[in-house]
Amino acid sequence: YFDENGDSRGTARNRTNCQLPAFGDDCTADNRVWVVDVPAYPPLQNVNQLLTSLEMNYQLGDRLKLSSISGYQDAKIHQRGNSTTGFLTSVQTDNIDVSHTFSQEIRLSSDFGGPLNFMLGAFYERASINQVYDIIFNPIHFPKTDQTITSNTWSGFGQLTYEITDQVELSGGARYSHINSK
């Protein structure tokens, strides 16, 4: 908000008087000038992300293969913006999300040279996200919220494949997962 003299953040602008402002209208009402683009709170979006993975395979004889797939993700997302909700209200937000994720998968697969083969595996993931939200709902500045959520995921899975012909395979599998978040 700006008063009639232009005091506050930024510079006041001349507006025509409107009795009932609609969404996005700029007008003079109650000796204040409404400006949608708040100069001291410019919108932005920054995304920094690192993704890595490593796959290793080990042949156990002629018919079995052991595979290990590891992954790591590190991300920081910073978003800031302002908007109107109509009737001279401004919502300004400043949000920062920081996450770290590690995952590990191990698989044992067969290649027996016959019609029946299998794959067994296990999966683990540990993820942590920290979220900081700062909201100004003019003229109220809410306290920042700062929360961290951590989750651990365990899974076991298996699959059988039967080669009906050289052109057709039938596969069936199952997976069990357990997720613990706090």
C-alpha positions as CSV (number, residue, x, y, z in Angstrom):
1,Y,0.0,0.0,0.0
2,F,1.0,3.6,-0.6
3,D,-0.6,6.7,1.0
4,E,-1.6,9.7,-1.0
5,N,1.9,11.2,-0.6
6,G,3.6,8.1,-2.0
7,D,5.1,7.1,1.3
8,S,5.9,3.4,1.9
9,R,7.6,1.0,-0.4
10,G,8.1,2.4,-3.9
11,T,6.4,5.3,-5.6
12,A,2.7,6.1,-5.6
13,R,0.9,6.3,-8.9
14,N,-2.1,8.3,-9.9
15,R,-5.2,6.1,-10.2
16,T,-8.8,6.8,-11.0
17,N,-11.3,6.4,-8.1
18,C,-13.3,3.1,-8.2
19,Q,-15.9,2.1,-5.6
20,L,-15.7,-1.7,-5.9
21,P,-12.3,-2.8,-7.2
22,A,-12.3,-6.0,-9.3
23,F,-9.5,-8.5,-9.4
24,G,-6.3,-6.8,-10.5
25,D,-7.7,-3.2,-10.5
26,D,-5.5,-0.4,-9.4
27,C,-7.5,2.4,-7.8
28,T,-7.7,5.0,-5.0
29,A,-9.8,3.9,-2.1
30,D,-9.7,4.9,1.6
31,N,-6.8,7.4,0.9
32,R,-4.5,4.6,-0.3
33,V,-3.2,3.7,-3.7
34,W,-3.1,0.1,-4.6
35,V,-0.1,-1.1,-6.7
36,V,-0.1,-4.8,-7.9
37,D,3.7,-5.0,-8.6
38,V,5.3,-4.4,-5.2
39,P,8.7,-2.9,-6.0
40,A,10.5,-4.1,-2.9
41,Y,9.3,-7.7,-3.5
42,P,10.3,-8.6,-7.1
43,P,9.2,-12.0,-8.3
44,L,11.9,-14.7,-8.9
45,Q,12.4,-18.4,-9.3
46,N,15.8,-20.0,-8.9
47,V,16.3,-23.8,-9.2
48,N,19.6,-25.4,-8.4
49,Q,19.7,-29.2,-8.8
50,L,22.3,-31.9,-8.7
51,L,21.5,-35.4,-9.9
52,T,23.9,-38.3,-9.8
53,S,23.6,-42.0,-10.4
54,L,25.9,-45.0,-10.5
55,E,25.1,-48.4,-11.9
56,M,27.4,-51.4,-11.4
57,N,26.8,-54.9,-12.8
58,Y,28.5,-58.1,-11.7
59,Q,28.1,-61.4,-13.6
60,L,27.7,-64.3,-11.2
61,G,28.6,-67.2,-13.5
62,D,27.0,-67.6,-16.9
63,R,23.4,-67.3,-15.8
64,L,23.0,-64.7,-13.0
65,K,23.7,-61.0,-12.9
66,L,23.8,-58.8,-9.8
67,S,23.1,-55.1,-10.3
68,S,23.5,-52.1,-8.0
69,I,22.0,-48.7,-8.8
70,S,22.8,-45.8,-6.5
71,G,21.4,-42.3,-6.8
72,Y,21.7,-38.9,-5.1
73,Q,19.7,-35.7,-5.6
74,D,20.3,-32.4,-4.1
75,A,17.9,-29.5,-4.9
76,K,17.2,-26.0,-3.8
77,I,14.2,-24.1,-5.1
78,H,13.6,-20.5,-4.2
79,Q,10.4,-18.8,-5.4
80,R,9.1,-15.4,-4.6
81,G,6.1,-13.6,-6.0
82,N,3.2,-11.3,-5.3
83,S,-0.4,-11.3,-6.5
84,T,-3.8,-9.8,-5.8
85,T,-6.8,-11.6,-4.5
86,G,-9.1,-8.7,-5.3
87,F,-10.5,-5.9,-3.1
88,L,-7.2,-4.3,-2.3
89,T,-5.4,-7.3,-1.0
90,S,-1.8,-8.3,-1.8
91,V,-0.4,-11.7,-1.2
92,Q,3.4,-11.8,-1.2
93,T,5.3,-15.1,-0.8
94,D,8.9,-16.1,-0.4
95,N,9.4,-19.9,-0.4
96,I,12.5,-22.0,-0.1
97,D,12.6,-25.8,-0.5
98,V,15.8,-27.7,0.1
99,S,15.9,-31.4,-0.5
100,H,18.4,-34.3,-0.3
101,T,17.6,-37.8,-1.5
102,F,19.7,-41.0,-1.5
103,S,18.5,-44.2,-3.1
104,Q,20.0,-47.7,-3.5
105,E,18.6,-50.6,-5.5
106,I,20.0,-54.1,-5.8
107,R,18.7,-56.7,-8.3
108,L,19.5,-60.3,-9.0
109,S,18.4,-61.4,-12.5
110,S,18.7,-64.7,-14.3
111,D,19.3,-65.7,-17.9
112,F,18.9,-69.5,-18.0
113,G,18.6,-69.7,-21.7
114,G,15.3,-71.5,-21.3
115,P,11.7,-70.2,-21.2
116,L,11.7,-69.3,-17.4
117,N,13.7,-66.5,-15.8
118,F,13.4,-64.3,-12.7
119,M,14.4,-61.0,-11.2
120,L,14.5,-60.3,-7.4
121,G,15.4,-57.0,-5.8
122,A,15.4,-54.6,-2.9
123,F,15.1,-50.8,-2.8
124,Y,16.0,-48.2,-0.1
125,E,15.5,-44.4,-0.2
126,R,16.1,-41.7,2.4
127,A,14.7,-38.3,1.6
128,S,14.7,-35.1,3.5
129,I,13.1,-31.8,2.5
130,N,13.2,-28.5,4.4
131,Q,10.5,-26.0,3.6
132,V,10.6,-22.4,4.7
133,Y,7.5,-20.2,3.8
134,D,7.2,-16.5,4.4
135,I,3.8,-15.1,3.6
136,I,2.6,-11.5,3.8
137,F,-1.1,-11.0,3.4
138,N,-1.2,-7.2,3.4
139,P,-1.1,-5.7,5.9
140,I,-0.5,-8.9,8.0
141,H,3.0,-10.5,8.0
142,F,2.6,-14.1,9.1
143,P,5.4,-15.8,11.0
144,K,7.7,-17.8,8.8
145,T,7.0,-21.5,8.7
146,D,10.0,-23.8,8.8
147,Q,9.5,-27.6,8.6
148,T,11.6,-30.6,7.8
149,I,10.1,-33.8,6.6
150,T,12.2,-37.0,6.5
151,S,11.1,-40.2,4.9
152,N,12.6,-43.7,4.7
153,T,11.3,-46.1,2.1
154,W,12.0,-49.9,1.9
155,S,10.8,-52.1,-0.9
156,G,11.2,-55.7,-2.0
157,F,10.1,-56.9,-5.4
158,G,10.3,-59.9,-7.8
159,Q,9.3,-60.9,-11.3
160,L,8.9,-64.1,-13.2
161,T,9.1,-64.1,-17.0
162,Y,8.0,-67.0,-19.2
163,E,8.9,-67.1,-22.9
164,I,5.8,-68.5,-24.6
165,T,7.3,-68.2,-28.1
166,D,10.3,-66.3,-29.6
167,Q,8.0,-63.4,-30.1
168,V,5.8,-63.5,-26.9
169,E,6.7,-63.4,-23.2
170,L,4.4,-63.5,-20.2
171,S,5.6,-61.6,-17.1
172,G,4.2,-61.3,-13.6
173,G,5.6,-59.5,-10.6
174,A,4.9,-58.2,-7.1
175,R,6.3,-55.4,-5.0
176,Y,6.0,-54.6,-1.3
177,S,6.9,-51.1,0.0
178,H,7.0,-49.5,3.5
179,I,7.3,-45.8,3.8
180,N,8.0,-44.0,7.1
181,S,7.7,-40.2,7.1
182,K,8.1,-37.8,10.0
